[in-house]
Structure formats: structure tokens, C-alpha cells
Amino acid sequence: MKDVTAVREEDRFDVAAMHAWLRPFINHDQLPEVMQFRSGASNLTYLLKYPGQELVLRKPPVGTKAASAHDMKREYLIQSRLKASYPLVPTMIALCEDHSVMGSDFYVMERLVGDIFRRDIEQEITAKDVAVMADSLIQGLVQLHAANASILQELNKGSGYVARQVEGWSKRYRNALTDDVPDGEKVMAWLDANKPEDVDSCVIHGDWRIDNVVFDLEKACIVGVLDWELATVGDPLMDLGSALAYWIDRDDEPVFAALRRQPSNLEGMPTRAEFVQRYLQLSGRTCDDFTFYEVFGLFRLAVIIQQIWSRYRAGQTTNPAFSSFGDAVNTLINRAEGKLK
């Protein structure tokens, strides 16, 4: 499988101890074969291969992390509760809060079977397939934003979500700042001065991308949605803006296009503007000017990458996939500045 590789030395764990803890929840006596997913730049994700069953384990990375990040219990509970009203979340197996097992909280879930499309699609794909991917991706986000948010009521901090997000992500960026990236102060000041009121409050994903969605193209649908680390209750247009920070149009400038992690540039995919209009049409929401949400999305993505870059610079991770993250932060901050009005 191209998505998995041998476990990196720095990310190894005691498989026997993990299996002993997991044993009451499964029907397997022998130890699993363990592989590591290549994707994912924040939490660590592993494939546990048991005879006739494949499970996925999620745990935090080693090293200094943002205080609110990498909360495995929160991630597990969100998916457990959301399953009833939004069946596209994976089925949870168990949460471990015993740090003697692996040194941190972690959880295990069933593996979703289907197609995950990353930066470049190697298999043959048709115009109809692209249409299915685009339509189901937008519809899936609209459906999530219509899910029952009361089941996550403790995550709802009330009105002022937009303001809290601007303040919080600005603080995270300043805390993770290194000397080789822009200080971002111009963008942060603009976001603070131009923040709108919340348009609504609903369940949001926080990392909505093609490569976080499992498709079944033959059935023309989404099988499931992954990576709920950043999910919460908040403003849906902030979620849409965050999603579109990853969306590379076919005619984007090369330096920004180089950051592409999903096949959003395929012929037949909507542009960012078309994505917004289709979302608004399906959701019944309105937005006269999407600039604030676009700038916020770019800045927020820069912060996420900068937090990882800071850990990489400090030697807390040696994953070679992070070696260009400093350049990516420069690109995103510069692009955000270019959008300011």
C-alpha cells in the first residue's frame, strides 16, 4: 500500500503493550503488523493489520505542542458522538488514557475502505469521477454544517467565535515564530480590524480537504471523513475559508501552486469562487464578500504549518516532509497580505 510505510524510528511504540490494552475490544490474540501512514503532518497515524481486520491508531507526536492541540480524548469523543447524526465519521473502537501504555492518550478506530486522493492521482480517472468528487465534497461539508450541534454543546463557547479565532491563531503564530518567516503582524492587525459577526453556529470540521475524505466513486458518494483533530462548534464560513486555503486553482501562481496537497487543479474541479457559490447555494447562507474568510484561512494554515516548522527547527521531529515548511509559511503569509483591502 502506497499510503503506508515502515514506522519511523522516532515514532515507534511498544506494540505488545498496546495490543494487551486493546485485546478486550477486539477478537485477535496475535500481535498486529504495524505500519505508519505517510500522510498527516500533525498527529501520528498508524495502521494495525490483524488477520481479517485493519484498524487505525492515532496518537500525538513527541515534543512540544500547542496546549490545546493533539487532544486525543477530544478527537475521540467528537467522532463518537457525531456518528449518529453524521455517519461519515469512522467507527471508534476504544480510547486509552493510561499513559503507561504509550506515554500519551491515543485511540483506535476502524479503518475506512475506499479511495483517498492525494496530490497526484495515479489511477485512471474520468470527468464523471471528478464531478463526483467535487459535488460530494461540497455536499458533505454542507451536510456536516447541518448536523445536530447540540451533541457537542460543551464545545460551543457562544457568540464571538470569529473574534476568538482571530485572537487565538494570532497568539499561536507569535508563540511559534522563528527568525526565518514573516512576523505576520500586518495580516493579524487586518483580521482583527475587519472581523465580521458570526453568521451561524454549527459543527465544523476544521481541516476539510479532498485528501481527508474517503470516496467510493463507483457509488458516487463519500464513504467517510478523516482527521477530526480541529473539529468544534463554530462559524461555518470560517470552516469554508479554512478549507479553501488548501484549494489550488489551475491558474494559480507557481509558488502557491507548489503547496498543493490535493487534486483540486483537475479539469472539471470548481474554482475557489465556484466552490463558495455552490456551498452558499446548497446551504442557503449568504456572503457578499468572502475576502475576510479567505485571508483568515490562509493565515490559519500558515500558523498550523509554522507550529510544525518550529518543532522541526528545534529537532523535535526529523520527518523530511517538513523540510520545506518554512518556505510554505512565507508563501502563505505573503499571499494573505496580497489579499488585504
N, C-alpha and C positions, 0 to 999 in steps of 0.2 A: 504494500500500500504506500502510495507516494506521500500521503499526508503524515505518516509517522516515521520515526527513526529510532535508533537506539537511544536510551536515556543518557543525557549529558552527565558527566561525572559530578558536576556541581549540583545536579538536580536529583541525584539518586536518593532512595529511601529504603528502609527495611521492609522488604516485600513480605517476609514471613510475619512480622508484627502486624502489618496492615491486614493481611489475609486472616490472621487469628481474630482480629477485631471484626472483620466483615463476615466471617463464617456464619454467624447466626442469621444473616439476612439473605444468604444465597444457598444453593444446593451443590456446592463444589468442595471437595476435600483437598485436592491438589492445588499447589501454588499457581497463580496465573503467569502467563508470559506478559511482561510489561514493556510497552513502547511509549515513546513521547511524541505528542503531536508537534509538528513543526510550527504551526500557526499559533498566534496568540503572543502578545508582547507584554502582557501584564501577569495574570495568574498562570500557573503551570498546569498543563492538562495532559493526562496520561491515558493510554488505552490498556485496559486489563482484559486479556484474552483467556477466558475459561472455555473448556470444551462445550461447544454449542451455545455459548453466550459471550457477548462482548459488553463490557461496562466502561464507563469513563470516570476518572478520578480527577478532582480539581483541588488544588492547594495553592497557598501564596508562595511567592518567591522568597529566597533568602535575602537578607539585607534590609536597610532602612526603607520604610514605606510611609506614604501619607497615612495619617492616623485613621482616616475613615475609609481607606482603600483596602482591598483584599479581605473583606469581611465574608468569610465562607458561610457562617451561620445565616447572615442576612440574605446572601445569594440563594442558599438552600430553601429558606422559608418563603422567599418571594415566589420561587418556582412551585413549591409545594402547594401554596395557597392559590396561585393563579391558574393552576392546571384545570380546575373545574370550570372556569369561565373563559379560559383561553387555552384550548387543548394543544396548541402548538409548542408549549414548553415541554422539555423532556420529563420522563417519569423519574422521580427521585427514589433512591434506594435507602440511603442512610447518611446521617451527619455524624461526624466524630469530633467531640470537643475535648477528648482526652489527649493532651499534648505529649504524653509518654509514648504514644504510638508513632507520631511523625514529627513532633516538635511544634505543631500548629493545628488549628482546626482544618478539616478537609471534609469533602463529601463525595459520594459515589452515586452515579445515576446510570440509567440505561443509555446505551448508545443509539442514536437515531440513524436509521439506514436510509440513504438517499444520495443525491448529488449535491456536493458543495463546490461552488465555482469560485476560484480564487483569481489571481491577477490575470492569468492567461488560461484559456480553455483549450485543452489538448484534444478533447474528443470532438467528433463531428457534431455541429450544432446548426439548427435551421433557423430561418427567420421566425417561424412559429414558436420555436423554443425561446428565442429572445423575447418575443411578445409575452409568453407565459411568465418568464422570469420578471419582466418589468411590471406587468399587471398585478401578479400575485404579490410582488414585493410591496407595491404601493397599497394594495388592498389589505395586506397583512398588517401594515402599520396603522391603517385606518381602523381595522378591527381591534387591534390592541388598545388604541385610544378610546374605543367604545366599551372596553371590558369593565367589569364591576370593580371600581377602585376602592370600595368600602372594605374589601378583604385585606387591604394593605393600609388601613386607616392610620396606624401608628407612624407611617412614613409621610403622612400628609401634614406638613407644617403650616398649612393655611395659606392665605394670600401673601403675596410678596415673593413668590418663587423666583421670578426673573431677577429681582434685586439680590436675593440671596445667592443665586448662581453667579452673577457678575462679581459679587464680593468674594465668594468662596474660591472661584477659579483664579481670580487675581491674586489672592493670598497664596494659593498653591504654586502659581508661577513664580512669584517672588521668593518663596521658600526653596524652590528647586533651581533657581537661577545659577547659571555658570557663566564664566567670563567670555565664552565664545558664541553667545547668542544675543539677540537684541533685548533690551530691558523691557520692551513691550508697554512702556508707560503711556505712550500715545494712544494705543488701542484700548488699554484699560480705562483711561480717562474718557474716551469717546463712548465706550459701552456704558459707563456709569452715568454719563450725561444724557444718553439717548435711550435708556431702558424704558420700554413700554410697560403698561399694566399687564398682569396675567390675562390671557384670553380664556383660559379654562383650567381645570384641574383633573387629571386622569392618570392612568398607569402609563408610564413611558419607559422605553427600553434603554435608551442612552447610548447605544452602540449599534444602531440599525444599519446593516450593510449586507450586500449580497453574500459575502463570504461568512456571515453569521447565520445564514438561512440554509436549511436543508430542503432541496426541491425534489419532486417527482415529476419530471417533465412529461412522462407518458400519461400521467393522470392530470397533468396541467394544474398542479397545486403545490403548496408548501407542505412539507412533512413536519417540519419543526423549526424552532428558532433557538439559537445558542447564545452563550455569553451574556448572562443577565447581571453581570457584576455591577453595572451602573444604573440598573432599573430603579425606579422610585415612583412617587406620585408627584406630578408637576405639570408644567405647561406644555401642551402638545406641539406648539410651533417651535419651542426650544428644542424639542426632540427632533423635529423635522430639520431644523437648521444644523443640528449636530450630525444628522445622517448625511446631509448634503455636503458637509465638509470633506467627506471621502469621495464624493461623486465627481469623477473626471469626465468632462465633455470631450468630444472628439477633436474640437478645435482649441483646446486649452493650450497655453504656452508650455513649451517643453519642460521647464524647470518644475512647474506644478504637476504636469502630466507624469513626471518621473516618480511621483509619490503614489501612483495608482496601485491599489491593492485588490481591486475588484474589476470585473469586465464591464464597467459602465460605459466604456467607449465603443462597444459593439454597435454596428449598424442596426438601427431599429430601437436602440435604447433611448429613452426620453432624455432631453437636456435637463439641467437643473431647473430651469424655468418651467419646463413642461411637467416635471415631477411635482413641483409646487402646485401648479394649476390643477393637475389631476387629483392630488391629495385634497385640495380645498373643495373641489367639485364633489368628491366622494364623501368627505366628512361633513360638508355643509358649513364649514368655517369660512371666514373671510380674512383677507390681509391685503391692504392696499400697497404696502411697501415691505418687502422681505429683507431689506438690507441689514437691519439690526440682527436678525436671526442668522443670516449668512456670516456676518462678521463674528458673532458670538461662536458659531460652530467652528470657524477657522481658528479662533483663539483657543477655544476649549481643546481642540485636537492638538494644538501646539503645546498646551500645558501637559496633556497626557503623555505626549512624546518626550517633552522636556523632563518629566519626572523619571522616565526610564533612562534618558540620556544622562541625567545626573547620577543615577546608580551605576551606569556603565562607566562613566568617567571616574567614579570612585572605586572601581574594581569590584563592585558587589555582584556583578554579573559579567560573564565573558561571552555571552551569546553573540556571535558575529553578525547576526541580523540587526543588531543595534548600532553597528559601527558608523552608520550614516545618519543617525537620528539627529545629531546636532545640525547638520545641513538642512534636514527636514523642518526643524523648528525655525530656522532662518527664513526658509521659503514661506512657511505659513504665516509668520508674523508680518513679513513684507507684503504678502498678498492681502492680509487683513487691513493693513494700513492703506493699501491702494483702493480699498472699497469705501473708506470713510468719506462722509459727505460734509 
